[in-house]
Amino acid sequence: MSEQVEPVEPAVCSAKGCRAAASYAVIWNNPRIHTPEREKVWAACEEHRRPLADFLDVRGFLRRVERL
């Protein structure tokens, strides 16, 4: 019996109104509401990687940015 594998949809950028394929994971945590080990992820295309990361960094939420 062979196992069926569902096709994986490409990640879409999390920037408002953007439907581009994401190339990055912008990983963050709001220490006021999340436990230290909790990590939230925004997907980002090349164009929105820096603006999304900067938005989080200014607030002290940015953990890291990883290539998908």
N, C-alpha and C positions, 0 to 999 in steps of 0.2 A: 504494500500500500504506500503510495507516494504522498508526501505532505504538500499541500498547496501553500504557496507563499503569496501573500497579498503584495501587490506592487506598492512601493513607497512613493508617496507624493513628495516632490521637491519642496523644501522649506521656502516660505514666502517672507519677504522683508516685513518687519514689524512697524516700520515707519508709516505714519498715517497717509493713506491714499496710495502707497507704493505696492505694486503687485509683482515686482521683480523677484527673481530667484535669489535666495539668500546664499551668501558665501561665508558668512561669519556668524558665530554665536557670541553675543555680548552678555556676559555672565555677571549678575549683580545680586545684591542683598541689601535690604533696608533693615539695619540693626534695631530700629525701634519697634518693628513688628515681626521680624523673622528671627528664628534661632540662628546661631552662628553657622551651623552646618547646612542650612537651607540655602539653595542657590536658585535664583530665577534666571530665565534665559529669554533674551530677545534675539530674533533672527535679524540679520542685516545684510543688505546688498552692499556692493562696493561703494556706491554713492552715499549711503546712509550710515555706514559703519562709524565714521568719526563723529557725526552729529549725535547719534544715539549714545555712543560711549562718552562724549563730552557732557551730555545732559546728565548722565548718571554720575560721572566723575565729580562734577561741580557740587553735587549733593552728598558726596562721600559714599555712594552706593556701588560704584564700579569695582568688580573683583578682577576681571580679566577679559580679553577678547581672544577667541580661538577661531582658527580657520576651520570651516566645515569640510 
